[in-house]
Amino acid sequence: MFTFLAGIALLIIGYFTYGKFVEKVFGVKEDRATPAYVNSDGVDYVPMSTPKNSLIQLLNIAGTGPVFGPIMGALYGPAAFIWIVVGCIFAGAVHDYLTGMISIRNRGAHLPELASKFLGKIMRHVVNAFAVLLLLLVGTVFVSTPASLLNVLMDGKVAIGIIIAAIFIYYVLATLMPVDKIIGRFYPYFGALLVISAVGVGIGLIVTGAPIPELSFQNFHPANAPIFPLIFFTITCGALSGFHATQTPIISRTTQKEKQGRKIFYGMMIAEGIIAMIWAAAAMSLFDGYTGLQELLAAGGPGAIVSEVSTAMLGAIGGTIAILGVVILPITSGDTAFRSARMIIAEYINMAQKKLSSRLLIALPLFAISVVLTQIDFNLLWRYFSWANQATAVIALFVGAMYLYIARKNYYIALVPGAFMLVMVITYILNAQIGFRLPMTTAWIGGFIGAAVLIALFFRAAKKARANNLPLEEDISNWNKVA
């Protein structure tokens, strides 16, 4: 129990200390106008309050990641706590903050545009393909998982196909409507339900004295799956997730002042880390050890764990509310996944999105592809999502490092976690079944060598960009001309 409580305390302390440090390094400009006002279009660029933006950001980035990921990562034991806390403070929250703030400085640009500017034009095409693929996978996965949970919650009385159709209809509306009409209006209520359900489970663990294991570096995984690098691809959204880099520009277009960025971007990642800690602790302590947890996961997946934990901690009524809170997570990330995909493609082909017909032209093919993807096995989709997710996180961190390097500021806050995850990403794809299937030792050697080469190329490009005085932010007077 002490490790669990200490981890949550460290996350909160991290927000007030390291979060403040990162904000100072970046250098907030309180009087600088934001895209929400300069590019206001009544669709995507709409000023909204900090509380509303914060709850929307939390729901956008959360998905099932801070629930399902930590539940599966709990098989490794308390090492999951270490990754959630350290990863969230020093990697995930930094990733989210820098992506959001750099986007604000560049008229709310999405990651492909930022990568093109700061990492080279060829990266625009690479990252655009990565981002759209990632968002399609996220949108598809986040149709299947809430549909399954709702089907269980209703005892199978409503066919899963009907539930999937209803979720798709909602996604279409949320993707096409102005951001303040559906997302801005309903997300605060959804956010409250999410927070209540997570806090309820957390308090239940404390009150019942659940046997949450204490700090240990031992690998408890029943199948002896290696902690490194697999834990970084199992627990993503609760610690570090490239998916967040596709979501923060949505809110960078609705943020009123740069000073609000730490609460919205850094703070909501910390909140997600706390949610991840709660679900990891519940999974570790309530199922007669790690073998029992693995057996239940094999039988019913993470959704079964959610149902069992919610009912055990909060009773029938409270458990139902908690399950609904978890159902909301993927739905409120799936809709913004499709919305982000629409915005990214629109930027890529330079198509204004003020007209509904323009939004339909991009969105409808995305939904058609997603419907086809729902027929693919969830586990296969999740494996590809995990790799694409963390590869995107590396790109976003290197964008942040490049920005700070050119600005002659402390770029190590982004480069160190970016370099660490770069090694993990290369090693994973060299060893994984979906990759090259090389022996682990060979994969590690390839991971370090590949990362060293790419980091050297980064410094070469960074020195050139600094020498050429690459502009870090766009001239506000030009924004309304390109919106």
C-alpha positions in Angstrom: 0.0 0.0 0.0 2.8 2.4 0.8 4.3 2.1 -2.7 0.9 2.8 -4.2 0.3 5.9 -2.1 3.8 7.2 -2.5 3.6 6.8 -6.2 0.4 9.0 -6.4 2.0 11.5 -4.1 5.1 11.7 -6.3 2.9 12.3 -9.4 1.2 15.2 -7.7 4.5 16.6 -6.4 5.9 16.2 -10.0 3.2 18.5 -11.3 4.1 21.3 -8.9 7.9 20.9 -9.2 9.1 19.3 -12.5 6.0 20.6 -14.3 6.9 24.2 -13.2 10.5 23.6 -14.2 9.5 22.5 -17.7 7.2 25.5 -18.1 10.0 27.8 -17.1 12.4 26.1 -19.6 9.9 26.6 -22.4 9.2 30.2 -21.5 5.5 31.2 -21.5 4.5 34.4 -23.2 1.4 35.6 -21.4 0.5 38.4 -23.8 0.9 36.4 -27.0 -2.4 35.8 -28.8 -3.3 32.1 -29.2 -4.8 30.4 -32.3 -8.2 30.1 -30.6 -8.6 33.9 -31.2 -6.4 34.7 -34.2 -7.7 31.8 -36.3 -11.2 31.6 -34.9 -13.5 29.8 -37.4 -16.3 28.5 -35.2 -15.4 24.9 -36.0 -12.0 23.9 -34.7 -10.6 27.2 -33.5 -12.9 28.1 -30.6 -11.8 29.7 -27.3 -12.9 27.6 -24.3 -12.2 27.9 -20.5 -9.3 26.1 -18.7 -11.6 23.7 -16.8 -13.4 22.7 -19.9 -10.2 22.4 -21.9 -8.6 20.3 -19.2 -11.4 17.8 -18.9 -11.6 17.5 -22.7 -7.8 17.0 -22.9 -8.0 14.3 -20.2 -10.8 12.4 -22.0 -9.0 12.9 -25.4 -5.8 11.4 -24.3 -7.1 8.7 -21.9 -8.9 6.1 -24.0 -8.7 2.6 -22.5 -4.9 3.1 -22.2 -4.7 4.2 -18.5 -7.1 1.3 -17.6 -6.4 -1.6 -19.9 -2.6 -1.0 -20.3 -1.9 -0.9 -16.5 -4.1 -3.9 -16.0 -2.0 -5.9 -18.5 1.2 -4.3 -17.2 0.3 -5.4 -13.6 1.4 -8.9 -14.6 5.0 -7.6 -14.3 4.4 -6.6 -10.6 5.4 -3.3 -8.9 7.8 -2.5 -11.8 4.6 -1.2 -13.4 4.3 1.5 -10.7 7.9 2.6 -11.3 7.3 3.1 -15.1 4.0 4.9 -14.5 5.5 7.4 -12.1 8.8 8.0 -13.7 7.5 7.8 -17.2 4.6 10.1 -16.5 6.6 12.9 -14.8 9.7 12.9 -17.0 8.5 11.6 -20.3 4.7 11.6 -20.9 3.8 15.0 -19.3 6.8 16.6 -20.9 5.8 15.1 -24.3 2.2 16.4 -23.9 3.2 19.9 -22.7 5.8 20.6 -25.4 3.6 19.2 -28.2 0.7 21.4 -27.0 2.8 24.6 -26.5 4.8 24.3 -29.7 1.5 23.7 -31.6 0.1 26.9 -30.0 3.1 28.8 -31.2 2.5 27.5 -34.7 -1.2 28.2 -35.3 -2.4 25.0 -33.8 -0.4 22.8 -36.2 -0.6 19.0 -35.8 2.4 16.8 -35.4 3.1 16.1 -39.1 3.4 19.9 -39.7 5.6 20.3 -36.7 7.8 17.4 -37.7 8.2 18.8 -41.2 9.3 22.2 -39.8 11.7 21.0 -37.1 12.9 17.6 -38.3 12.9 18.1 -42.1 10.3 18.1 -44.9 10.5 14.4 -45.6 9.3 13.8 -42.0 6.0 15.5 -42.9 5.1 12.6 -45.2 6.4 9.9 -42.8 4.7 11.3 -39.7 1.5 12.1 -41.6 1.3 8.4 -42.6 2.2 7.3 -39.1 -0.3 9.7 -37.4 -3.3 8.8 -39.7 -2.5 5.0 -39.3 -2.3 5.4 -35.5 -5.5 7.4 -35.3 -7.4 4.9 -37.5 -6.2 2.1 -35.3 -7.2 4.0 -32.1 -10.6 4.9 -33.5 -11.2 1.3 -34.5 -10.0 -0.2 -31.2 -12.0 2.4 -29.3 -15.2 1.2 -31.1 -14.7 -2.4 -30.3 -13.7 -2.1 -26.6 -16.6 0.1 -25.4 -19.0 -2.0 -27.4 -17.8 -5.1 -25.7 -18.1 -3.5 -22.2 -21.6 -2.2 -22.9 -22.7 -5.6 -24.3 -21.5 -7.2 -21.0 -23.1 -4.5 -18.9 -26.5 -5.1 -20.7 -26.2 -8.9 -20.3 -26.1 -9.3 -24.1 -29.6 -8.1 -24.5 -28.5 -5.6 -27.2 -26.6 -7.1 -30.1 -22.9 -5.9 -30.2 -23.4 -5.0 -33.9 -26.1 -2.5 -32.9 -23.9 -1.0 -30.2 -21.0 -0.6 -32.7 -23.4 1.1 -35.2 -24.6 3.5 -32.5 -21.0 4.4 -31.5 -20.0 5.0 -35.1 -23.0 7.4 -35.5 -21.8 9.3 -32.5 -18.3 9.4 -33.9 -19.5 10.8 -37.2 -21.3 13.6 -35.5 -18.5 14.4 -33.1 -16.0 14.4 -36.0 -18.0 16.8 -38.2 -19.7 19.2 -35.7 -18.0 22.3 -34.3 -15.8 21.4 -31.3 -17.9 23.3 -28.8 -21.3 21.8 -29.9 -20.8 18.1 -28.8 -17.3 17.7 -27.4 -17.2 21.0 -25.5 -20.8 20.6 -24.2 -20.8 17.0 -23.0 -17.2 16.2 -22.1 -17.2 18.0 -18.8 -20.0 15.7 -17.6 -18.2 12.7 -19.0 -15.0 13.9 -17.3 -16.7 14.1 -14.0 -18.0 10.5 -14.3 -14.5 9.3 -15.2 -12.9 11.1 -12.2 -15.6 9.8 -9.8 -15.3 6.2 -11.0 -11.5 6.2 -10.7 -11.4 7.9 -7.3 -14.1 5.5 -6.1 -12.0 2.5 -7.0 -8.9 4.1 -5.5 -10.7 4.8 -2.2 -12.1 1.3 -2.2 -8.6 -0.1 -2.4 -7.5 2.0 0.6 -10.6 1.4 2.8 -10.6 -2.4 2.2 -6.9 -2.6 2.8 -6.3 -4.3 -0.5 -2.9 -6.2 -0.5 -1.2 -4.0 -3.0 2.4 -5.2 -3.4 5.3 -3.0 -2.3 8.2 -1.8 -4.4 10.2 -4.5 -6.1 12.3 -4.8 -9.3 11.5 -8.5 -9.7 9.7 -9.6 -12.8 6.5 -11.4 -11.6 5.1 -12.1 -15.1 3.8 -15.7 -15.0 4.9 -16.3 -18.6 8.4 -14.7 -17.9 7.8 -12.0 -20.6 10.8 -9.6 -20.3 10.1 -6.3 -18.6 12.4 -4.5 -21.0 11.3 -3.4 -23.5 7.7 -4.9 -23.3 6.5 -2.9 -20.3 6.9 0.3 -22.3 4.6 -1.0 -25.0 2.1 -2.5 -22.6 1.6 0.6 -20.4 1.5 3.5 -22.8 -1.2 6.1 -22.2 -0.6 6.0 -18.4 3.0 6.9 -18.8 4.0 8.0 -22.3 1.9 7.8 -25.5 2.4 9.3 -28.9 -1.4 9.2 -29.4 -1.4 12.3 -27.1 0.6 14.2 -29.7 -2.3 13.8 -32.1 -4.8 15.0 -29.5 -3.1 18.1 -27.9 -3.4 20.2 -31.1 -7.2 19.9 -30.8 -6.9 21.8 -27.5 -4.0 24.0 -28.6 -6.7 25.5 -31.0 -9.1 26.2 -28.1 -6.6 27.4 -25.4 -7.1 31.0 -24.4 -3.6 31.8 -22.9 -0.2 30.1 -23.0 -0.1 30.3 -19.2 -3.0 27.7 -19.1 -0.8 25.1 -20.8 0.7 23.5 -17.7 -2.7 22.8 -16.2 -4.1 21.5 -19.5 -1.2 19.5 -21.0 1.2 18.6 -18.2 -1.5 18.4 -15.5 -3.9 16.2 -17.4 -1.1 13.7 -18.1 -0.4 13.6 -14.4 -4.1 12.9 -13.8 -4.0 10.1 -16.3 -1.0 8.7 -14.4 -3.0 8.6 -11.2 -5.8 6.7 -13.0 -3.2 4.2 -14.3 -1.8 3.7 -10.8 -5.3 2.9 -9.4 -6.1 0.3 -12.0 -2.6 -1.3 -11.9 -2.9 -1.6 -8.1 -6.4 -3.1 -8.3 -5.2 -5.7 -10.9 -2.2 -6.6 -8.7 -4.1 -7.1 -5.5 -7.6 -8.6 -6.1 -7.1 -11.8 -8.1 -5.1 -14.2 -5.9 -1.7 -13.3 -7.4 -0.4 -12.8 -10.9 -1.3 -16.3 -12.1 -5.0 -15.6 -11.2 -4.8 -12.3 -13.0 -3.3 -13.9 -16.1 -6.0 -16.5 -16.1 -8.8 -14.0 -15.9 -7.2 -11.9 -18.6 -7.0 -14.9 -20.9 -10.6 -15.7 -20.2 -12.2 -12.3 -20.5 -9.6 -9.7 -21.3 -9.1 -6.4 -19.5 -12.8 -5.7 -19.7 -13.4 -8.6 -17.3 -11.0 -7.2 -14.8 -12.7 -3.8 -15.0 -16.1 -5.4 -14.3 -14.8 -7.5 -11.4 -12.9 -4.7 -9.8 -15.7 -2.2 -10.1 -18.3 -4.5 -8.6 -16.0 -5.7 -5.8 -15.0 -2.2 -4.8 -18.2 -0.3 -5.3 -21.1 -2.8 -5.2 -23.7 -3.3 -8.0 -24.8 0.3 -8.4 -21.4 1.9 -7.9 -19.8 -0.7 -10.0 -22.1 0.0 -12.9 -21.2 3.7 -12.6 -17.5 2.8 -12.6 -17.8 0.6 -15.6 -19.7 3.4 -17.4 -16.7 5.7 -16.5 -14.4 3.2 -18.2 -16.7 2.9 -21.2 -16.6 6.7 -21.7 -12.8 6.6 -21.9 -12.5 4.9 -25.3 -15.5 6.6 -26.7 -14.2 10.1 -25.9 -10.8 9.2 -27.4 -12.2 7.5 -30.4 -14.3 10.5 -31.5 -11.3 12.9 -31.2 -9.1 10.3 -32.9 -11.2 10.6 -36.1 -11.5 14.3 -35.6 -7.7 14.6 -35.4 -7.3 12.4 -38.5 -9.6 14.7 -40.4 -7.7 17.8 -39.3 -4.3 16.2 -40.1 -5.3 15.2 -43.6 -6.9 18.6 -44.1 -3.6 20.3 -43.2 -1.7 17.9 -45.4 -3.8 18.6 -48.5 -4.4 22.2 -47.6 -8.2 22.0 -47.5 -10.1 24.5 -45.3 -12.6 22.8 -42.9 -15.1 25.5 -42.4 -17.6 24.0 -44.9 -19.4 20.8 -43.9 -18.9 19.3 -47.3 -15.1 19.6 -47.0 -15.2 17.8 -43.6 -17.4 15.1 -45.1 -15.0 14.6 -48.0 -12.2 13.6 -45.6 -14.2 12.0 -42.8 -16.4 9.5 -44.6 -13.5 7.5 -46.2 -11.9 7.3 -42.7 -15.0 5.7 -41.3 -15.3 3.3 -44.2 -11.8 2.1 -43.6 -12.4 1.8 -39.8 -15.5 -0.3 -40.4 -13.4 -2.8 -42.3 -10.7 -2.8 -39.6 -13.3 -3.8 -36.9 -13.3 -7.2 -38.5 -9.6 -7.7 -37.6 -8.6 -9.4 -34.3 -8.3 -6.9 -31.5 -5.1 -8.3 -30.1 -3.4 -7.9 -33.5 -4.6 -4.3 -33.8 -3.4 -3.6 -30.3 0.1 -4.9 -31.0 0.5 -2.6 -34.1 -1.1 0.3 -32.2 1.4 -0.1 -29.3 4.4 0.1 -31.7 3.1 2.9 -33.8 2.1 4.7 -30.6 5.5 4.8 -29.0 7.3 5.5 -32.3 5.1 8.6 -32.6 6.0 9.6 -29.1 9.7 9.4 -30.0 9.1 11.7 -33.0 7.1 14.2 -30.8 9.9 14.3 -28.1 12.5 14.9 -30.8 10.4 17.8 -32.2 10.4 19.2 -28.6 14.1 18.7 -28.3 14.8 20.4 -31.6 12.6 23.4 -30.7 14.5 23.8 -27.4 17.9 23.3 -29.0 17.3 26.0 -31.5 16.0 28.3 -28.7 19.2 27.6 -26.8 17.3 26.2 -23.9 17.5 22.9 -21.9 16.7 20.5 -24.6 17.7 17.5 -22.5 14.3 17.4 -20.9 12.9 16.1 -24.2 16.0 14.5 -25.7 16.8 12.1 -22.8 13.3 10.5 -22.7 13.2 10.6 -26.5 16.5 8.8 -26.8 15.6 6.2 -24.2 12.3 5.4 -25.9 14.1 5.4 -29.3 16.3 2.5 -28.1 13.2 0.7 -26.8 11.2 1.2 -30.1 14.0 -0.1 -32.3 14.7 -3.0 -30.0 11.1 -3.9 -29.8 10.5 -4.0 -33.6 13.7 -6.0 -34.2 12.6 -8.6 -31.7 8.8 -8.6 -31.9 6.6 -11.1 -33.7 5.2 -8.3 -35.7 8.7 -7.2 -36.6 12.0 -8.9 -37.6 11.9 -11.6 -34.9 15.6 -11.3 -34.1 17.1 -12.8 -30.9 16.8 -10.4 -28.0 20.5 -9.9 -27.6 20.8 -9.0 -31.3 17.8 -6.7 -31.0 19.4 -4.8 -28.1 22.6 -4.3 -30.0 20.6 -3.1 -33.0 18.5 -0.8 -30.7 21.6 1.0 -29.3 23.4 1.3 -32.6 20.3 2.5 -34.5 19.5 5.0 -31.8 23.1 6.3 -31.7 23.0 6.9 -35.5 19.7 8.7 -35.4 20.7 10.9 -32.5 23.9 11.9 -34.3 21.7 12.8 -37.3 19.5 14.8 -35.0 22.4 16.9 -33.7 23.7 17.5 -37.2 20.2 18.8 -38.3 19.8 20.8 -35.0 23.1 22.6 -35.5 22.2 23.4 -39.1 18.7 24.7 -38.1 20.2 26.8 -35.3 22.8 28.3 -37.7 20.0 29.1 -40.2 17.9 30.7 -37.4 14.9 28.5 -38.1 11.9 30.5 -36.8 10.4 28.8 -33.8 7.0 30.4 -34.1 4.8 31.7 -36.9 4.0 35.4 -37.4 0.6 35.9 -35.9 -0.4 38.4 -38.6 -0.2 35.5 -41.2 -2.3 33.0 -39.3 -5.7 34.0 -40.5 -4.4 33.8 -44.1 -3.7 30.1 -43.8 -6.4 28.9 -41.5 
